[in-house]
Amino acid sequence: MERNEYIARPTYLEKLIVRRDNGEVKVITGPRRCGKSWLLSHIYRDYLVSQGVSPLNIISIDFDKDDEKYDFDILNIADLKKHIYGRITDDSQSYYVFFDEIQELPDFERFVNGLSSHDNIDVYVTGSNSRMLSSDIRTIFRGRGDEIQVYPLSFREYCKNQQRHPRDLWREYTTFGGMPRLLHYNNDEQKIEYLNRLWQKTYFDDVIERYGIKNANALEGLARCLCSSIGSLTNPSRLANSILSLQHVKIDSETVVKYITYLQDAYLFESAERYDVKGKRYFESIKKYYSIDVGLRNALLNFRQQEPTHIMENIIFNHLKTMGFLVDVGVIEDRKMMNGKSTYTQREIDFIANKASTRYYIQSAYSIPNEEKLQQELASLLKVPDSFKKIVVMGDDIVPYFDDNGIYFIGIMDFLLRDLWQ
């Protein structure tokens, strides 16, 4: 990819376009360095200019960088307020205000809400940690906050502007992930160093400082266990035991729950709950956890656990979330008589993806070497008591097809690169 080109990220651009001038503060969240700033300062800014907005009417403040480029103290509300309103000189024109990493500005809520109360001022903010939680945004912005969560590059985005075949890019993506900055590094050593630096100097330091964590080793041990167990059902007690066994760090279940919340608040992990398809209820306690980016996951494990099955499952989960789906783990409970006794079984569906009235049941099957394995993958799907589309995503490069049961088989490349959600 040429240095002067950028990845358009149309999914997020469209979300900003439909929210333009809607009277709410657009709150763009996601992990640090995933591309939130670029989305605002380049992609959306270029769009606004293309629509006739004067660059003078777009006001950007970046609270995450050295303020030497400003001739005032950007962390002083009075100075900031004077600067912003000094740029807004014509009530008949619309102005667009971008605040990057707004959580760095003390007591920002009242100031930002005041700006957004003006009919001709459209406010956009980015944030990366617990002050930008979805559950808090409506409160922070007095019911006028509208969240857009940004993820690292999807595989489709990663392939944009690239000259190489997607199969070659897939090997890179499953190893180093989709943090946008990686596209500017020329060798594996630079990429590994960058991902390690993100963990140690950005993510861990940010979480430790914000929550005053004393046991940094336990936090890192938990993150490693979550990375190691992606795609596996687990609970706080199991995680505490794993941390003690593998990391030799003692931590209780309550602290595990608290630390998981911190890591999720920093947008580093997401969870999928277990849903009983027939009983239409959620199971408590046991969940699956997925890394927000497989490259970050691999880096924290020193690139030693390159399990293609789990990595592909994590990428599918992230892809579904990027496409705006709510994602659960499906459970099909089944009882049948064997030798005069009632036998109870639970079969798992990797993902139930929901969006409005649409639902997909999805199995991630990196390899199906024989008929027995095929029947294992199909068993839960065949028990689903509704007619929503059922998909098996395979690691092989196959021509997509429907089997006799109406189940759709598709290779991972086509699944990630094609528009299946129309």
Disulfide bonds with the S-S distance in Angstrom:
none
